Amino acid sequence: MGTATTRGAGYITHLHAFRGIAIILIVGAHALSMTFWKLGVHSRPNPDMVLLALCETIAHNSTIFFALISGLLFSVILAGRGWSRFFKNKFLNVILPYCLFSVLFTMFNWHFINGLQVFSGSPVEFVSESGINILWGRAAAHFWYIPVLAVLFLLTPALSWLMDRRWALAALAVMLIAPMFVSRTFPDNSVQNVIVFLAPYTFGIWLGARYEDRIAMVQRLAVPLTVVTALASVATFALFYFEYGPLMVAWEDPEGPINWFETASYVQKMALACIVLLWLRSRGEWMPRWLDLLAVNAFAIYFIYFFMLMTFYELVNQVVTAPPPPLIAGLVALAVWAGVLALCVGISVTMQKLLGHRSRMIIGA
C-alpha cells in the first residue's frame, strides 16, 4: 500500500489526485445530464430516463468529494500554519475569485432556456444584485456551494477542536447520519446544505488529524464500503428513475421533508469517496499529467465550467433540430464532459501565464 508521500511543502500525491478526481465528477454532474436535456426536447426536458438516471448515479452529489478533500487537506497540511494564514489563504484564493466571478456572471448570465442574459438595470441595482448573488450563491447554478464552503471555513476552528476531543467519534457519527434525514436544496442556498456538507468536511478534518492511523481504519472497512457503494448506487439509480427523475421532467418538487434520492446519493458518494481515496493511496506516486493539471486548476475549473457548458449548449440549439439516438447523445455527452474540462484547463493555464502569482486571487488557480 502507498503512503502519504510528500513532494515539497503542501503536496501529497494521492490527495492531490483525489482533488483531480473530484473536479472531474463535479463537471460531469452537469455535463452529462444537461447534455441529454439539451439534446432532448428543447422547450421541456424529456430525455431518455435510463441514461439520465445513469448520469445522475455517476456524478450527482460529487461536491461531497470537494468538501471531504477540503477538510482533509486542512488537517494534513494547513492546521499547523496558524489560523490567520488559513483564513487569509481561503479569502484570497477561494472567496475573492468567487466574488469576482459572481459580479461577472451577474452582468452576463446564461439562463437555461432563455439564453444569455445581459444585466440591464441601473448601477445601484447591479451592485445590489451582485451582493445578493454573492451572499446566496445565485450568480450561477453551481455557485451555491461557495457560501456553504465559506460557512464551513468559519466553523473550522470549532470543528478542529471538536474532532480532537475524546467524544469526537460520537459527534462525527451524528454529523454523518444527519444528511440521511436532512435533504440538500437546489439551487437556493440553505441551512440544510450546510448540514449536508458539514458531514464530509468534518469527516475530512477527523481523518486528516491522525491520517496514517485513521486511513488504516478506513482500509479495514474497504469491503463493507464497497458493498455499501454498490447497494447505494442501485438505490440511487432506482429512486431517480422511478421517483425523482419524472418530477424533474415535469418541473415538480418532491413531496415530503426528505428526498430519499438525495439520501441514497449522499450515502453512495460518501462510501465511494473512501474507496477512491484508498485506491489512489494504493497507487503511491502515480499521477498522470492530465490528472495533475485538473487537480492544480480545480477551483478555476469549478468557477468557469458552467459558463462554458452553457455557451456550448447555445451552439447546440442552433444546429440540433431533433433529438438524436441515445447512443449518439451519450457520445456527445462524453465529448462535452472531456472538452469542457480541457477548455477550462486551457483558460486557467493561460490566465496563470498572463497574471503570474496573482492569478490565484482572480481565477482561484
N, C-alpha and C positions, 0 to 999 in steps of 0.2 A: 504493500500500500504506500502511496505517496505521502509526503508530509508537507507541512506548511512551509515550503521553501521560499525564502525571500530573495529578491533581486534589487538591492538598494532599499532605501527607506520607503516604506509605504507600499511595497509591491509584494504580493503573494500570488503566485501564478494561478492556482486554481480558483482563488476568489476573484481575480481579475477576469478569468474565463467565465465565471458564473455571472458576472455583470454583462458580459457579451451575450450569453445565452438569454438573459433576462430581456435585453432590448430587442433581440430577435423575436421573442414571443410577444412582447408588448406591441410591436409594429404589426405582427401577424394577427393580433386580436382585431384590428380594424381592416388591415389589407385584405385578409381572406373573406370575411363575412361581407364587408362593404362592396367588394368586387362582385360577389354574387347578387347582391341587392341591385347594384347599378347595371348589371347585365341582365337583370330580370325585367320587371315591368317598371318603367321609369316613374310613372305617376304614383304607384303604390307598391312598395316592395312585395314581391311574391316569388322568391327563388325556390329552387329545389330544396325542400326542408331537410333531406338527408345530408346533403353537402353542407348546408348551413349549420346543422347540428354538429357535424364532424368538426367544422372550423371552430365553433364555439367551445367544443370539448377540448380541442388542442390549445387554444390561445386565450380564452376568456379568463379574466382574473389574474393574468400574468404579472400585473403590477405588484402582486404579492411577492414575487421574486425580488423586485426592486426594493420593497420595504425591508425584506429579510436581509438583503445584502447591505443596505444602509446601516441597519443595526449591528450586523456582524462586523463590518469594517470599522464602525465606531469603537467597539471593544478591542478588536485586534490591533488597530493601528492608531486611532485618533484619541483614545481615552487618556493616554499618557502625555498628551501635548498641551493640556490645560483647556479650561472652558472658554477663555477669551479667544484663543486661536480656533477652537471648534466653531463657535458662533460666527466669528469673522469669516472663516472659510465657507460656511454654509450660506451666509448672506451674500458674499461676493460671487460665489460660483454656482449657486442654485437660485436664491431668491431674486437677486438683481437681474440675471438673464431672464428669469420668468417674468419680472415686471416689464422689462423692455419688450419682450415678445407679446405680452398681454396688450401693451399700448399699440404695437404694430398690428396685431390681429383685431384690435378694436377698430382701427382705421380700415383695414382690409380683411373682411371676414367671409369665409366660404360657408354658405348655407347649403344644407344637404339637398334641398330641392330647388331653391331659387337662385343658386349660383353665387358668384362673387358679389358681396355687398360692400359698398364704399360708404363710410360714415358721412352723413350729410347734415348733421346738426351743427350747433354753434360751438365755438371753442370751449365755453363753460360746460356745455352738455357733453363734449368729448372728454374733458377732464373727469367729469362725474361718472360717465360710463366706464372709462378706463379704471377708475378707482374701484367701482363695483366689480368689474371683471377680475381685477387683481385680488380683491378680498375673497371672492367666491369661486374663482377659477372658471369664469364663463367666457373667456376670450376665444377658447377653442374647446371642442368636445371632450378632449382628454386632459385639459388643464385643471380639472377639479382636484387632481391628485397632489398638486404642489401646495395649495393651502393646507391639505391634510398633512403633508410631509412637514410643513412649517410648524404645525402644532406638535408633531412628533419630535422635531428638533427641540422645541421649547420644553417638552416633557423629559428630554433625555437625562438631565441630571437626576431627576426623581426616579426615573426608570433604572438608571445605573445603580443608584443607591438601593433600590428595592431588590434588584437581582443579585445583590451582594449580601442579603440577609439570609438567616437560616431557613426562613419560610418562603424563600424565593420560588421554589417549585410549586408550592400551593398557589401563590399569586399568579404565577405564569400559567398554571392549569386553568384558572378562572378566565384569564385573558384569551387563551387558546379556544376555550369552549364557547365564549360569548358570541363570536361571529356565526356560530351554527344557528343561533336563535335571534340574531340582530342582522338583518339583511342590509347590504350596502344600497345606496341610492344612486341614480344616474339620470341626467347629467348634473343635477344640482348637488352642491356640497352639503354635508350634514354631519351631525354628531354621530350618526350610525357609521358613516365612512371612517371617522376617527377610530371608533371602537373596532371596526373590522381590521384596519391596517395597523392598529396598535399591537395586535397579536403577532404577526410576523416580525414587526420591528423589534418588539421586546424579546421575542424568541432569539432573534439575531444577537441582541445585546447579551442575553444569558449564555448563548452558545459560544460567543467570542471571548467572554470573560475568562474562561479556562478552556481554551479552544481544544487543545490536544485531548484532554480528559473527556470533554463533553462530546466531541465528534466521535470518539471511540464508543460512547454510549449510543449515539445515533447509529453507528455502524452495527452494533449488536441488534438493532431493530430493523435492519435492512430488509429482511424477508417480510415481516408484518407490514412495513411501509410499502413494499411493492404490492402486496395483496390489497392494501387499502387504496393505493393509487389505481389499481385495475378496477376494483369494485366501484370506487367513486367516479371513475371515468365512464363506466357503463351507466351509472345513475345520472350523471351529468348529461350524457347523450340522450337518454330516455326522457328525462324531465324537460329538456329543451324541445325535443321532437314532439312530444305529446302535449306539453303544457305551455311552457314559456314561449317557444318559437311561434306558435299560432297567435298568441297575444301580441307579439311584436309585429307580425304581419298585419294584424287588424288594428294596430296602434292603440292597444288597450293596456291597462295596468293590471298586474296580477292582484287577485283578491287576498286579503288577509295580511297580517303583520309580518309573516315570514315567507320569503321567497325560497322555496326548497331547492330550486335550481341553483341559486346563489350558494346555499348551504353545501350542496354536493360539490359545486365547483371550488369552493373555499377548501374543503377537506382534500379534494384531489390535488389542488395546487400546493398546499402545504406539504403533503406527503411527497409529491413529485419533486418539490424543491429540495427536500432532504436527499432523495435518490440521486438527483442531478449533481448535488454538491458532493456526495460520496463518490460518484463516478468520476467527476472532474479531479477530485483529490487523488483518486487511484491512478490517474494518468500522469502524475508527477509534474514534470516541466513541460508537458505537452501544451503548445499554444500556437496554432497556425496563424499566419499573418492576418488573414481576413477576420479571425475572431478577435485578435488583438486590436485591430482597427475599430471594430464595433464596440469593444469594451472601452477603449480610450475616448471614443466620441459618443458614449451612451447618452449623456444628458443633452448634447447638441442634437442628436438624432431625435430624442424624445420631444424637444421643443419644436422641431420643424417638420416632422414626418407627416403629420395630419394635413398640413397645408399642401405638401407635395402630393399626397393622395388625392385630395380634392381637386387639385389642378389637373391631375391625370384623368379623373372621372369626368371633368368638364370636356376634355378632348374625346372621351368615350361617348359622351352624349351626342357629339357632333357626327360620329361615324356609325354607331350601332343603332340600327332601326328595328331589330327584332332579337329576342333572346337567343343566344347561341346554344348548341347542345351542351349538356352538363360537363362532358369531358373537355370541351374547348374552354368553357367557363372556368373549370378547375385549373387548366394550364395557364390561362390568363391570370388567375388569382395568384398562382405561384410566381409567375413572372413579375407581377406588380409587387409582391412581397419582397423579392430579391432586388428588383430595380429601384424601389424607393429607398431601401437600406443603402444600396450603393450610391445613389444620388445624394442622400443626406451625408454620408461619409465624405463624398467629394466636396460638398459645400462646406462642411466643417473643416476639412483639411485646408481648403483654400482660404477660409477666413483666418485660420491659425497662421498661415504664411503671411497674410496681409497685415494682421494685427499683432502678431507675436504673442507674448505672455498675456496681453490684455484681452485676448480672445475669450478666456475663461469667464471674464466678467460680462461678456456680451452674448456669447452663444452657449456658455456652460461647458465648453470643451477643455 
